[in-house]
């Protein structure tokens, strides 16, 4: 059976990119704050991380009374490079359509911060960072972290920047989970919040998809029990398969059908092989292979784990309890064709906020783009973000 | 975040359009600086009026996605939702006023909706088209068909109004729910309030719409 193009043809260019990504762990092309071993980060598990490095980007200028800071929380495979060229891929920022001068999150008015999450691989402490106990990369010795731990690390950064209260905390998907966690744990520090295309807990289906991804990584012999750093190989095949499976969940069935249908890739007929005959196969293989060049497989394991553990209701007994006494103004946004974090899940957040008579808006945006819609050029979504922030900024007296 | 009513008023641009008669009456009933939930808030016109004139802390619930998007983009706090389904989640007395303007006749369960309004709000304000108006009565009498008026222009098969009622009918429901009528105003198509205060029968005959200010009994 001829099998020509596998999902992981690693070219020299790709290897160079992977090496560039690995260098970001040690020496990120970002702003960096390092907390010494004497200031450990105590985790929800009871374990500690020290020293702690947080790599972050900022855009715009912090005003004199430090009232115009917006924290953006990135999603599973995102990073701090919201609105600048990515140092590894050379592509534009992942939310450059939303964040920038004159954009809905207007960096002419607001001081925008985005930090690489704890457990990430773009400069913040994660499994690829050096374990001070061994002098080698942590690998699976890295402690299991939670969304709460990510937020705690971000709060360290916000403290370091001398900001008491964030004008807004904004994030989609896993970023939205961090937004909710911020609002639950640091009520006084969040004036407005936009949880987007997210959920107050991970469902069985959410966990199931993540488990498939993790098993794909760990089934790759190149994973080597997580200790692949410094060896000649890395679990690129496993991680690519994980990404392929996950990518399907980011798109709607209609978007897939409209874009690819049963179309064939560079051929007129079936090859009667396991080549990527179909356009959709070729597309997914491409998504898988480009992802592994910029992302660390162990980070993928840890971050998906943190998402699976996320359950604000379990943490507070009742979801509404997470928001008791909140003065934060919320704007919850969902997308009609998002089946990963559907409107139903987002409405649970709204219900809980109504239950404590919080100030909340809820907008469901019509889109056929699936979960990924929050990253795309959705006009109505942009108008919502712009209007919500502008009205709150006026009330806050931000010029 | 302290701001004077004047400052707050400037935050919201009131579109250059006439204020709806029932909105004007509702605005007169609402105390300044109170917390208001507008159920079925439409394009947010009443909320904007109450915020600019009465400096209220206003929230809305609206079923139409387009309306909600427009409201939020204008800086109003509005939830996409439905009076029949989404009121049960609010805690008791969360608002000073729960408002339902020209919407109750389109709900599936008007009694449950009104019960919820009286639970969520310390006061409920409800406006509705009066099916007891003489033009409607005579239209039905002489044509033998469901009346269509400038007030209720749709055919029976297109209309969303599945629970039309008269002022007397509504008044009966208020009694069933053991609520107190603090104010009841009937008005005509030009938005002029009728001078009759003491005769429900006359209000029911001459008023094209009505606004009721209600309170759960024992709250005063």
Interface residues (C-beta under 8 A of the other chain):
Chain A: X329 X331 X350 X351 X354 X355 X356 X357 X359 X360 X361 X362 X363 X364 X365 X366 X380 X383 X384 X386 X387 X388 X390 X391 X392 X394 X395 X396
Chain B: X1 X3 X8 X11 X57 X59 X65 X68 X69 X71 X72 X73 X74 X75 X76 X77 X78 X79 X80 X81 X86 X89 X90 X91 X94 X95
